[in-house]
Amino acid sequence: MRFRTYLFYLMAVTLSLPLLVLTYTQYMMIEQEIERENTLLVEDASALSNNVKGRVLAAKGLVTMAANVYALEGQQNHYRLNKILIGLRDALPYFSNVHFDSPEGVTVAFDPPRNPKGESNIGVDHTQREHWKLVNGQDFPIVSDVIQAVGAASGPIVNIMSPAVNEKGTVVGYAVSALNLRALYDEVVAGLGLKDCVVWILDSKGMPIYANDRSDYKDAIMPREEIRKYLEGPKVVSKVNRPSGSNLVGVIAPIEGLDWVVGIFKRAEDRETMVLSLIATNLLIFLFLLLFSFMMARFACKPLTDNVSRLMLQVREGRAVPTPSEKVQTPLELVELQKAFCRLLGKVQSHQSEIKELKDHSSSSLSRELELTRDDAKFLRQIIMSSPQSIVITDSNGFIRLASERAVEQFGSINIGTSFKRLLRTKFELEDSGSERSGSDLVKLKETATGKEFLLFKSQSYIGSEKREIYVLSERI
């Protein structure tokens, strides 16, 4: 695997780790937000249930009280009965209409007195109406499910009916009210902050008393069996799958004292969109980081690639330094390095025996030459060290590498590696320069302490490729 690929993977991992941590943090924040929202849904469902219960029971109480007054007043005092009905509608704005019926089901007092067509609501036979079928023969208050209004009202309504029973226990009539479901909904949701929620108030059959996500109230929103399934489980947030429209996530809660339920939901797609948005955003960031890592890896390894490419050409051609025209232009030519090396390896293996013989012979010759060289070097060192002249040998930078015993005696002490010119200035003064003769220099010096004159002879030599300068100091006679 190429170095660029390794570098790309390394940078991708390095940049991806913070992104993964950020994604996890954002996901946990979304989870916490959903949990907080679920808690609010449970609390709002309970509050809405209590609000509906309170409003309906208040209406039921007023209707029962009106029935009791009706039982005392009788049917004769129509003015008094109408005043009671007007007071009831003023007390509760979600009363669509209220009326008193005779035991035979004929209205004896009604507010409002006329229906939308301008016809009188007094003396109308209600025996064929839905509410009469529920209350006829009963001696206790009844709250109906959703029914379709006929006559004085239109659309779906809920009737509250209470029998008027006199002192003898005889039913002398009925007090009946129709609830304005829209007005009731506005009353019960006030202050709950359910603007972005789907809210249902359903009767015992699953018919919508009110549902803010639909205008058609002809069909049940949820079968009774399914409602019972939700009510039997714990009061937690559940998902409601709908055949049409978006699925919902929320809570279904019973209304105590009534066979009704309330439901408060959020659209499941909103939550899914929130999670998908997080995934899409972080995926785009991840792809951007991968592209950035690739570009940075390519940029960072380009100098290395260029150098290896040049090395490939040098190996292939056998030269140390390539000319400008020989420099490679693309990293793809690195493949040539492998091919050239394989060819070279094949040639070396084919002449392995010759190479071994040559190596053995070279090693033997080299050992002999090295031994002779050591002896010659030792002999020359002894000559230099025992010379009566002061001899100092320096490298090309002027630092002392060797000094004869006479030089050490003359200068007092000499440390290997110190500058010879600096050492000269501590003992001698330069008088003038001599003439150059066949590559050597002759310099006149005067010893500072005694005033004696000396000649400094300089010559050059090479040990391999390293330059050496030889200085010989002798007293002038």
Backbone hydrogen bonds, N-H to C=O, Kabsch-Sander energy under -0.5 kcal/mol:
donor,donor_aa,acceptor,acceptor_aa,energy
6,Y,2,R,-2.0
7,L,3,F,-2.8
8,F,4,R,-2.4
9,Y,5,T,-2.7
10,L,6,Y,-2.6
11,M,7,L,-2.6
12,A,8,F,-2.6
13,V,9,Y,-2.6
14,T,10,L,-2.5
15,L,11,M,-2.5
16,S,12,A,-1.9
17,L,13,V,-2.0
19,L,15,L,-0.9
20,L,16,S,-2.8
21,V,17,L,-2.3
22,L,18,P,-2.7
23,T,19,L,-3.0
24,Y,20,L,-2.6
25,T,21,V,-2.5
26,Q,22,L,-2.8
27,Y,23,T,-2.7
28,M,24,Y,-2.6
29,M,25,T,-2.1
30,I,26,Q,-2.4
31,E,27,Y,-2.6
32,Q,28,M,-2.5
33,E,29,M,-2.5
34,I,30,I,-2.8
35,E,31,E,-2.6
36,R,32,Q,-2.6
37,E,33,E,-2.4
38,N,34,I,-2.6
39,T,35,E,-2.1
40,L,36,R,-2.0
41,L,37,E,-2.2
42,V,38,N,-2.1
43,E,39,T,-2.3
44,D,40,L,-3.2
45,A,41,L,-2.4
46,S,42,V,-2.0
47,A,43,E,-2.4
48,L,44,D,-2.9
49,S,45,A,-2.4
50,N,46,S,-2.1
51,N,47,A,-2.3
52,V,48,L,-2.8
53,K,49,S,-2.4
54,G,50,N,-2.7
55,R,51,N,-2.5
56,V,52,V,-2.8
57,L,53,K,-2.7
58,A,54,G,-1.8
59,A,55,R,-2.3
60,K,56,V,-3.0
61,G,57,L,-2.4
62,L,58,A,-2.1
63,V,59,A,-2.4
64,T,60,K,-2.4
65,M,61,G,-2.2
66,A,62,L,-2.5
67,A,63,V,-2.2
68,N,64,T,-1.9
69,V,65,M,-2.0
70,Y,66,A,-2.6
71,A,67,A,-2.1
72,L,68,N,-1.3
73,E,69,V,-3.2
74,G,70,Y,-2.5
78,H,76,Q,-1.8
81,L,77,N,-2.1
82,N,78,H,-2.6
83,K,79,Y,-2.0
84,I,80,R,-1.8
85,L,81,L,-1.9
86,I,82,N,-2.5
87,G,83,K,-2.2
88,L,84,I,-1.9
89,R,85,L,-2.0
90,D,86,I,-2.1
91,A,87,G,-1.8
92,L,88,L,-1.9
95,F,92,L,-1.7
96,S,94,Y,-0.7
96,S,178,A,-3.3
97,N,178,A,-1.2
98,V,111,D,-2.1
99,H,176,V,-2.9
100,F,109,A,-2.3
101,D,174,Y,-2.8
102,S,106,V,-2.9
105,G,102,S,-2.3
107,T,124,V,-2.0
108,V,100,F,-3.0
109,A,100,F,-1.3
111,D,98,V,-2.5
115,N,119,E,-2.7
118,G,115,N,-2.5
121,N,113,P,-3.5
123,G,107,T,-2.0
124,V,121,N,-0.7
126,H,105,G,-3.5
126,H,124,V,-0.5
129,R,126,H,-1.8
133,K,129,R,-1.4
134,L,130,E,-1.1
135,V,131,H,-2.1
136,N,132,W,-2.3
138,Q,135,V,-2.6
142,I,161,M,-3.1
144,S,142,I,-0.5
144,S,159,N,-2.9
147,I,157,I,-2.7
149,A,147,I,-0.5
149,A,155,G,-3.3
152,A,150,V,-1.0
157,I,147,I,-2.9
158,V,179,L,-0.7
159,N,145,D,-0.5
160,I,177,S,-2.2
161,M,142,I,-2.8
162,S,175,A,-2.5
164,A,173,G,-3.2
165,V,163,P,-0.8
166,N,170,T,-2.5
169,G,166,N,-2.0
172,V,164,A,-3.2
172,V,170,T,-0.6
173,G,164,A,-0.7
174,Y,101,D,-2.3
175,A,162,S,-2.8
176,V,99,H,-3.0
176,V,174,Y,-0.5
177,S,160,I,-2.2
178,A,97,N,-2.7
179,L,158,V,-3.0
180,N,94,Y,-3.1
181,L,179,L,-0.9
184,L,180,N,-2.5
185,Y,181,L,-2.5
186,D,182,R,-2.3
187,E,183,A,-1.7
188,V,184,L,-2.3
189,V,185,Y,-2.1
190,A,186,D,-0.6
192,L,189,V,-2.1
197,C,194,L,-1.5
198,V,265,F,-2.5
199,V,197,C,-0.6
200,W,263,G,-2.9
201,I,210,Y,-2.4
202,L,261,V,-2.5
203,D,207,M,-2.5
206,G,203,D,-1.7
209,I,201,I,-3.4
209,I,207,M,-0.6
210,Y,201,I,-1.7
212,N,199,V,-1.7
214,R,211,A,-1.2
217,Y,215,S,-0.7
221,I,206,G,-2.4
222,M,206,G,-0.8
227,I,223,P,-2.1
228,R,224,R,-2.5
229,K,225,E,-1.7
230,Y,226,E,-1.7
231,L,227,I,-2.2
232,E,228,R,-2.1
233,G,229,K,-0.9
236,V,234,P,-2.3
238,S,250,G,-3.2
240,V,248,L,-3.4
241,N,239,K,-0.6
248,L,240,V,-2.6
249,V,266,K,-3.0
250,G,238,S,-2.8
251,V,264,I,-2.3
253,A,251,V,-0.5
253,A,262,V,-2.9
255,I,260,W,-2.3
256,E,254,P,-0.7
258,L,255,I,-2.0
260,W,255,I,-0.5
261,V,202,L,-2.0
262,V,253,A,-3.0
263,G,200,W,-2.5
264,I,251,V,-2.2
265,F,198,V,-2.5
266,K,249,V,-2.9
268,A,247,N,-2.5
269,E,247,N,-0.6
270,D,267,R,-1.1
271,R,267,R,-1.1
272,E,268,A,-2.6
273,T,269,E,-2.8
274,M,270,D,-1.8
275,V,271,R,-2.1
276,L,272,E,-3.1
277,S,273,T,-2.6
278,L,274,M,-1.7
279,I,275,V,-2.5
280,A,276,L,-3.1
281,T,277,S,-2.6
282,N,278,L,-2.4
283,L,279,I,-2.2
284,L,280,A,-2.3
285,I,281,T,-2.1
286,F,282,N,-2.5
287,L,283,L,-2.6
288,F,284,L,-2.4
289,L,285,I,-2.5
290,L,286,F,-2.4
291,L,287,L,-2.4
292,F,288,F,-2.8
293,S,289,L,-2.9
294,F,290,L,-2.5
295,M,291,L,-2.4
296,M,292,F,-2.7
297,A,293,S,-2.8
298,R,294,F,-2.4
299,F,295,M,-2.5
300,A,296,M,-3.1
301,C,297,A,-2.0
302,K,298,R,-0.6
302,K,299,F,-0.6
305,T,301,C,-2.7
306,D,302,K,-2.6
307,N,303,P,-2.3
308,V,304,L,-2.6
309,S,305,T,-2.3
310,R,306,D,-2.2
311,L,307,N,-2.4
312,M,308,V,-2.4
313,L,309,S,-1.8
314,Q,310,R,-2.2
315,V,311,L,-2.6
316,R,312,M,-2.3
317,E,313,L,-2.4
318,G,314,Q,-1.8
319,R,314,Q,-1.1
326,E,323,T,-1.4
327,K,323,T,-0.6
327,K,324,P,-0.9
333,E,330,T,-1.5
334,L,331,P,-2.1
335,V,332,L,-1.6
336,E,333,E,-1.2
337,L,333,E,-0.6
337,L,334,L,-0.9
338,Q,334,L,-1.1
339,K,335,V,-1.9
340,A,336,E,-2.9
341,F,337,L,-2.3
342,C,338,Q,-2.4
343,R,339,K,-2.3
344,L,340,A,-2.4
345,L,341,F,-2.8
346,G,342,C,-2.2
347,K,343,R,-2.0
348,V,344,L,-2.4
349,Q,345,L,-2.5
350,S,346,G,-2.0
351,H,347,K,-1.1
351,H,348,V,-0.5
352,Q,349,Q,-1.3
355,I,351,H,-2.5
356,K,352,Q,-2.4
357,E,353,S,-2.5
358,L,354,E,-2.7
359,K,355,I,-2.3
360,D,356,K,-2.7
361,H,357,E,-2.6
362,S,358,L,-2.8
363,S,359,K,-2.8
364,S,360,D,-2.3
365,S,361,H,-2.8
366,L,362,S,-2.9
367,S,363,S,-2.2
368,R,364,S,-2.0
369,E,365,S,-2.8
370,L,366,L,-2.7
371,E,367,S,-2.2
372,L,368,R,-2.5
373,T,369,E,-2.7
374,R,370,L,-2.5
375,D,371,E,-2.2
376,D,372,L,-2.9
377,A,373,T,-2.7
378,K,374,R,-2.4
379,F,375,D,-2.5
380,L,376,D,-2.9
381,R,377,A,-2.3
382,Q,378,K,-2.0
383,I,379,F,-2.1
384,I,380,L,-2.6
385,M,381,R,-3.0
386,S,382,Q,-2.1
387,S,383,I,-0.5
387,S,384,I,-0.9
390,S,473,L,-1.6
391,I,389,Q,-0.8
392,V,471,Y,-2.6
393,I,402,L,-3.0
394,T,469,E,-2.7
395,D,399,F,-2.0
396,S,467,K,-0.6
398,G,395,D,-1.8
400,I,418,T,-2.8
401,R,393,I,-3.3
402,L,393,I,-1.8
404,S,391,I,-2.7
405,E,385,M,-1.5
408,V,404,S,-2.1
409,E,405,E,-2.3
410,Q,406,R,-2.3
411,F,407,A,-2.5
412,G,408,V,-0.9
413,S,411,F,-1.2
416,I,414,I,-0.5
417,G,400,I,-2.0
418,T,415,N,-1.9
420,F,398,G,-2.3
423,L,419,S,-1.7
424,L,420,F,-2.6
425,R,421,K,-1.9
426,T,422,R,-0.7
426,T,423,L,-0.8
427,K,423,L,-0.5
427,K,424,L,-1.6
428,F,424,L,-3.0
429,E,446,K,-2.4
431,E,444,K,-2.4
432,D,444,K,-0.6
434,G,442,L,-1.5
437,R,440,S,-2.1
440,S,437,R,-1.9
441,D,458,K,-1.7
443,V,456,L,-2.4
444,K,432,D,-1.6
445,L,454,F,-3.1
446,K,429,E,-2.3
447,E,452,K,-3.2
448,T,427,K,-2.7
451,G,447,E,-2.2
454,F,445,L,-3.3
455,L,474,S,-3.0
456,L,443,V,-3.2
457,F,455,L,-0.6
457,F,472,V,-3.0
458,K,441,D,-2.7
459,S,470,I,-2.3
461,S,468,R,-2.8
463,I,466,E,-2.8
464,G,462,Y,-0.7
466,E,463,I,-1.9
468,R,461,S,-3.4
469,E,394,T,-2.3
470,I,459,S,-3.1
471,Y,392,V,-3.2
471,Y,469,E,-0.5
472,V,457,F,-2.7
473,L,390,S,-3.0
474,S,455,L,-2.3
474,S,472,V,-0.5
476,R,453,E,-2.7
